[in-house]
Amino acid sequence: MDPTIHAHIERMHENLAKMSRLDLNADWLKQALFNVPRHLFIEQYYDGAGPDGIVHVESPIPTAEQLEVIYSNRGMMIREDPHSAASQPSLIFGMLDDLKLTHGCKVLEIGTGSGWNAGLIAFSVGDESLVYSIDLQTDLVEKAQKHLSSAGFNGVNLRAGDGGLGWDGETFDRIIVTVGSPDIPPAWIESLAEGGILVIPLKTKGAGDPILRLHKRDDTLTGTFTQWAGFMDLRGNFKSSTEDPLTPSSDPVVEALLQEAPTFAPLPAYVGSDCAFYLRLNGEPMETLWEYQGHRGMNSVLLDRDLPGLCVPRSILEPKPENRVEAYGNPKLVDRFISGIEEWINLGSPKITDYHIELINSTAADDAVPHSYIDRRPNATLRFSLLDVPLSRD
């Protein structure tokens, strides 16, 4: 191996090994990085510079600048229209840790992308013929096959198709989904073997895509969230447009509200993803708003179209730190918003990792149990329960 590439892999290993989120054997991590070199899977990435913003990676040895990017802990956009990204390495290894791979596991991956994750899985299970990976985009699958072959993995099962439909009724010990999914399709549940593990970024409107880890025991799926993340959206039969971010210019209700002069009110806490998720579970219509009134980026907001009203939480650093809400429309929404935030605080400001999750029958009645919430999706009904909830501070 080229000494420069070797040095970059060593540095990535050192950086990943220090991360507390990763409960990985350091020797295994090092072997995985050297046996499945990331630069073999990246043909191009977008950096925003140049006429088209595309960096074409030199082969077989990338430039020093390209190696610096490829072996940094960052995600990279590798294709546009439709989008495809190579996820952040720490996120990839965190999800592999959630998967608890062992030698001999049969694994299905939904979302092949560059093929790097499939290669890491093949290395982990010790038999590449046990790895199945599917992606809706034919050209991505073809390129992934080339990338895997260059790394010495010629036996991974690859296919272009709708990953939401599974793989010909095959049964798997592990299923990993590498796109944000608004639902849990029946094929994933049915094709997971007893004792198997499903790892999926579950879209939670207005909050993000936390990683959900479900374990199948006695035909029951239970588990927890392990971390927050953000992913490209699942496409195909199980895509949902209701999870798309709001764009003011294309939404007449939002556009009309933003034409008003906002009022401002202090907030008792910063409304991050954990708080937004709690508000969503309690029936508040949380949304993700993209770029408004000159503010770029994704914002978790409360939008009630019936009032109508819009609450946009802001964290102000200057001239003094302050959490406040920019409110548009009916002022009653602000009181409701603040009340929900205070309730979240009184429960101990629960994080996404504080919930127990269970896949339940769609006909189940809404729970009367305190701090237990039922989330109904087209193909899956989930019960979220807060454990070890402290007494109210009131």
C-alpha positions, 0 to 999 in steps of 0.5 A: 500500500502507498505510504501516504494512503497508509498514513491517512488510514492510520489517522482515521483509525486513531480518530475513530477509536477515540470516539466514545459513541463507538464501542468497537474493538480497536484491532477490528476497526483497524483491520476493517479500515485497511482491508476495505480502504475507503478511497477505492469506493469514492470516484467523485464528490462535491466540494462546491468549488469549480464550475460544477463543484465536482472533484473527480478522484484520481485513480489508483492513488488520489491526490493528497488533498483528495485523501484528506477529504476521503479519510476525514470523518465527514459525509460526502455527496457523491452524486446529484439528481437523484442524490446519493451520499457516502455517509460519515464514517463514525455514523457508518461504524456506529450503525455497524456496532448497532448491528452486532455483526458476527461471523456467519450472519446473513445480512441485507443492506437497503441502499448500496450507495458507494458499496463501502458499507457492503464491503465492511459488512462482508469483511465483518461476517467473514463470507461475502456470499452472505451479504445482500445489498440492493439500491434503486439506482442501477448505475450506483449498483454497477459502480458499487460492484466495481468498487467492491471488486477493486477491494477484493470482494467479488461475491457480494450479492448486488441488485438494482430494485426497490429495497422496500420489497426485500429480496425474494422472500429471503430471510436475514439475521441482520437488516441495515437500512442506509436511507431515512425511512418514513415507515417500516415496510412489511418485507423487512419485518417478515424477512428478519429471522428470529433473534435478528436485528434491524437497524434503520434511520426512522424519519421523525417529521420535524426532528430528524432521522434517529437510528432505531435498533430493533431486536426480534424475539418471539416474533416481537420487535422491540428496541431503542434509538441509539443516536441522531442522524440525517440521511437521504430519503428512501425512494420507491414504493415506501417513499413519503412526501409528508416528510419533505422539508417545507419550502416557504416559496412553495407553501402558500400557508407558510409564505403568507404567515412569513409576510407578517411581522413576527412577535418574539417571546423567550423560550425556557430551553433550546428546542433541539431534536430531542424536544421537537421529537417529544412535542411531535409524540404529543400531537404537535404538528412539528415540521422541518422548515428550510431557509426562511427570512434569510436564515439558511438551513433546517429548522424544527418548527411548529406549524398549525395550519388550522389556526393558522400559526407558525413558531420558529425557535431561535437560539440567539448568541449576541448581544447576549445568549437567549432562546426565543421564538419568532411567532407568526399568526395566531398568538395562542400557538406560542402559549401551547408551544411554551407549555409543551417545552416546559412539560418536556423539561419537567420530565427531565428533558428526555433524549432520543435514547431514553425511549423504549420502542415496540412494534405493535398491532395496528388495531391497538388502542391509544395507551392511557399509560403516562408517558407512553405514545402510539405512533401510527404509520402506513405499515407500522405502528410503534409504541414509544415509552419513556423509562425512568421518568422523574417526578415533575419539578412543579 
